[in-house]
Amino acid sequence: MSRLGSELVGPNLIQFLGYNPIPRPDNLLERLSWFKLINGLTLEELGFKMDRDPEQLSDWLAGRHKPCQKNRKKIEEFLSDSLMEHQCEQRS
């Protein structure tokens, strides 16, 4: 998806509507892609937040490679921590 598409669907739309219309997927890598989309992040920005190479993230999200168990755990922790932060910000 292009950067413009991310901007239209991501945080600007969510802020305009007052809620997130994009359902949260159950699959771990789909959730990571969903997180990237709803926050309007580039692969570089997501890589910086996760301390991961954007190329590696691109390979995971495109299905070219699967993360090992250790990396799956790190993705789960990142998403859990990030979503908890996001929920706390919304309540403030």
C-alpha positions in Angstrom: 0.0 0.0 0.0 1.3 3.4 -0.8 2.1 6.0 1.8 -0.9 8.1 0.6 -3.2 5.1 1.2 -1.9 4.7 4.7 -2.6 8.3 5.5 -6.2 8.0 4.2 -6.9 4.9 6.2 -4.7 5.3 9.2 -4.7 7.7 12.1 -6.4 10.6 10.3 -9.4 8.6 9.4 -9.6 7.1 12.9 -9.3 10.6 14.5 -12.0 11.9 12.1 -14.4 9.1 12.8 -13.6 9.0 16.5 -13.1 5.2 16.4 -11.1 2.6 14.5 -13.3 1.0 11.8 -10.6 -1.5 10.8 -11.0 -4.8 12.8 -8.1 -6.1 14.7 -6.9 -9.4 13.1 -6.1 -12.5 15.1 -3.0 -13.5 13.1 0.2 -12.1 14.6 1.7 -10.8 11.4 -1.6 -9.4 10.2 -1.9 -7.6 13.6 1.6 -6.1 13.0 0.5 -4.9 9.6 -2.7 -3.6 11.1 -0.7 -1.7 13.8 1.5 -0.2 11.0 -1.6 0.9 9.1 -3.7 2.4 11.9 -0.7 4.3 13.1 0.3 5.5 9.7 3.8 4.2 10.0 6.3 3.5 7.2 8.4 0.3 7.4 11.3 2.5 8.5 9.3 4.1 11.3 8.0 0.7 12.5 11.5 -0.8 12.3 12.8 2.1 14.4 10.1 1.5 17.0 10.7 -2.3 17.1 14.5 -2.0 16.7 14.3 -4.2 13.6 15.5 -3.8 10.1 12.8 -2.5 7.8 13.8 -5.1 5.2 13.2 -7.8 7.7 9.7 -6.4 8.5 8.9 -6.1 4.8 9.8 -9.8 4.3 7.6 -10.8 7.3 4.7 -8.7 6.3 4.8 -9.8 2.6 5.0 -13.5 3.6 8.5 -14.0 2.1 9.9 -15.1 5.4 8.4 -16.2 8.7 9.8 -14.9 12.0 11.5 -17.5 14.2 9.9 -18.2 17.6 12.1 -15.7 19.4 11.1 -12.9 17.0 7.4 -14.0 17.2 7.6 -13.5 20.9 9.2 -10.0 20.5 6.5 -9.0 18.0 3.8 -10.2 20.5 5.5 -8.2 23.3 5.8 -5.1 21.1 2.2 -5.2 20.0 1.0 -5.8 23.6 3.1 -2.9 25.0 2.2 -0.6 22.1 -1.5 -1.3 22.3 -1.6 -0.8 26.1 0.2 2.6 25.6 -2.3 3.5 22.9 -5.3 2.6 25.1 -3.9 4.7 28.0 -3.4 7.7 25.7 -7.0 7.5 24.5 -8.3 7.5 28.1 -6.3 10.6 29.0 
